[in-house]
Amino acid sequence: MIYPQIKVKDANITKSRHLKQDLLNLRESILAFIPKNYDPKRLDNIRIRIFPFPRNENCNEYFFRKNNRKYICLDAHLLSRNYYTSLQYILHGIAHTFCFLKHDISEEVFCEYVSYSILNEFLREKGEKFNRRIIKSMMNASPREYNIYFRAGRKLDKKEKNILLKLNSKAKNRKLSKKKEKQVFSRLLKLKKINENDSFYDIPELERGFKTV
């Protein structure tokens, strides 16, 4: 299978195909954020699954590893309602696959920064006014803590260009100590914690019954 591997169940096929094409077009943009010694062919192994989440589920996307496979799952209801938010969520999940920062908060900061950076570049081609409107609407709908993570990443990048990419590369090569990572994200690490989502403790079957896009 070649990137992007997308399979769907009870999802909008037209929007799923649109998502696949946009992810294909964004492959080079994604590769700009991976560590230099990270094999880009690993993107081919990411399995994206789009299906309706339970109505009582409190998230719209989740990333996990199972039997050495990397899965990014997206709620089909979200894809039907909000295409660009869905695209950002998938990009966030893809960023998880090449993030080597150890703390869950610093990992989320990295993934939010990467996903919004790629999406910003993509949307600017459609016009600055359109870009601002879409990003604003996405942030208004996003959980408050994730907006904090994104703004923190953007602030760090303004302070030192590409600092998150440099830290992630150092973490991959085991040249970043936990102490140094904690110093960079000290304010967030003290104030915030990722809320554990146990709704998906019973991971659904993600191979049988899905249609390849």
C-alpha positions in Angstrom: 0.0 0.0 0.0 1.1 3.5 -0.7 0.4 6.7 1.3 -2.2 7.7 2.1 -3.9 4.4 3.1 -7.5 5.3 3.7 -10.4 2.9 4.4 -13.9 4.0 5.3 -17.1 2.5 6.7 -20.4 4.4 6.6 -18.6 7.6 5.6 -19.0 10.3 2.9 -17.2 8.8 0.0 -16.9 12.1 -2.0 -15.3 13.9 1.0 -13.1 10.9 1.8 -11.7 10.9 -1.8 -11.2 14.6 -1.5 -9.3 14.1 1.7 -7.1 11.4 0.1 -6.2 13.7 -2.8 -5.3 16.6 -0.5 -3.2 14.4 1.7 -1.4 13.2 -1.4 -0.8 16.7 -2.5 0.5 17.6 1.0 3.0 14.8 1.2 6.0 17.0 0.4 4.8 19.6 3.0 4.6 16.9 5.6 8.1 15.6 4.8 9.5 19.1 5.5 8.7 18.5 9.2 10.1 15.0 9.7 13.6 14.5 11.2 16.4 14.2 8.6 17.2 10.6 9.5 13.5 9.5 9.5 12.6 7.2 6.6 9.9 9.0 4.6 8.6 5.6 3.4 7.2 5.1 6.9 4.3 7.4 5.9 3.2 4.6 3.6 2.5 2.4 6.6 0.0 4.8 8.3 -3.5 3.4 8.2 -6.3 6.0 8.2 -9.7 4.8 9.1 -12.9 6.9 8.8 -16.1 5.6 10.5 -18.9 6.9 12.7 -17.8 7.2 16.4 -20.4 6.6 19.1 -22.5 9.6 19.8 -21.3 9.8 23.4 -17.6 9.8 22.3 -15.9 13.0 23.4 -13.2 13.1 20.7 -13.3 13.1 16.9 -9.8 11.7 16.2 -7.4 9.3 17.9 -4.0 7.8 17.1 -2.7 4.6 18.4 -0.4 1.7 17.6 -1.6 -1.9 17.4 0.6 -4.9 16.4 3.2 -2.6 15.0 0.6 -0.8 12.9 -0.1 2.9 13.2 -3.8 3.9 13.0 -5.3 7.3 12.7 -9.1 7.2 13.2 -11.5 10.0 12.3 -15.1 10.4 13.1 -17.2 10.2 9.9 -19.7 12.6 11.4 -17.0 15.3 11.7 -15.9 14.7 8.1 -19.5 15.3 6.9 -19.8 18.5 9.0 -16.4 20.1 8.7 -13.9 19.1 6.0 -10.9 21.4 7.0 -11.1 20.5 10.7 -11.0 16.8 9.6 -8.0 17.5 7.5 -6.2 19.2 10.4 -7.1 16.3 12.7 -5.6 13.8 10.2 -2.5 15.9 9.9 -2.2 16.1 13.7 -2.4 12.3 13.7 0.3 11.9 11.0 2.6 14.2 13.1 2.2 11.8 16.0 3.9 9.1 13.9 7.2 11.1 13.6 7.1 12.8 17.0 9.8 11.6 19.4 9.3 14.1 22.3 8.7 12.2 25.5 6.1 14.2 27.5 2.5 14.0 26.3 2.1 17.8 26.5 5.2 18.6 24.4 4.1 15.9 21.9 0.7 17.6 21.5 2.3 21.0 21.1 4.5 19.6 18.4 1.6 17.9 16.6 -0.7 21.0 16.8 2.1 23.2 15.5 2.9 20.9 12.6 -0.7 20.3 11.5 -1.6 24.0 11.6 1.6 25.0 9.8 0.9 22.6 7.0 -2.7 23.6 6.8 -1.9 27.3 6.8 0.4 26.9 3.9 -2.2 24.9 2.1 -5.0 27.4 2.7 -3.0 30.4 1.7 -3.1 29.2 -1.9 -6.9 29.7 -1.7 -6.5 33.3 -0.5 -5.5 35.0 2.8 -9.1 36.0 3.7 -10.3 32.4 3.2 -7.3 31.1 5.2 -8.0 33.4 8.2 -11.7 32.6 8.2 -11.1 28.8 8.2 -8.4 28.8 10.8 -10.5 31.1 13.1 -13.5 28.8 12.8 -11.4 25.8 13.5 -9.9 27.3 16.6 -13.3 28.4 17.9 -14.5 24.8 17.7 -11.3 23.3 19.0 -10.9 22.3 22.7 -9.4 25.1 24.7 -6.2 23.2 25.7 -5.4 22.4 22.1 -5.6 26.1 21.2 -3.1 26.7 24.1 -0.8 24.0 22.7 -0.9 25.5 19.2 -0.3 29.1 20.4 2.6 27.8 22.6 4.2 26.1 19.6 3.7 29.2 17.4 5.3 31.4 20.2 8.3 29.1 20.5 8.8 29.2 16.8 8.7 33.0 16.7 11.3 33.0 19.5 13.6 30.6 17.7 12.8 29.4 14.1 12.2 25.7 13.8 12.9 25.1 17.5 10.2 22.3 17.7 11.7 20.5 14.7 15.2 20.8 16.2 14.0 19.4 19.6 12.2 16.6 17.9 15.2 15.6 15.9 17.4 15.7 19.0 14.8 13.6 20.8 14.9 11.0 18.0 18.7 10.8 18.2 18.6 10.7 22.1 20.3 14.0 22.4 17.5 15.7 24.3 17.4 15.2 28.0 14.1 15.1 29.9 15.4 18.1 31.9 15.9 20.2 28.7 12.5 19.2 27.3 10.9 20.2 30.6 12.7 23.5 30.6 11.3 24.4 27.2 7.7 23.4 28.0 7.9 24.2 31.8 4.9 26.5 32.0 2.6 24.1 30.1 3.9 21.0 32.0 3.1 22.6 35.3 -0.4 23.9 34.4 -1.8 21.3 32.0 -2.4 17.6 31.8 -3.8 15.6 28.9 -7.2 14.2 29.9 -7.1 10.5 29.5 -9.8 9.3 27.0 -10.9 5.9 28.0 -13.9 5.7 25.7 -11.9 3.6 23.3 -10.5 1.1 25.8 -12.2 -1.5 23.5 -10.6 -0.7 20.1 -13.0 -1.6 17.3 -12.0 -3.9 14.4 -10.3 -1.7 11.8 -9.6 -4.0 8.9 -12.7 -6.0 8.2 -15.8 -4.3 6.8 -13.9 -1.2 5.5 -13.8 0.0 1.9 -10.6 1.3 0.4 -10.9 4.8 -1.0 
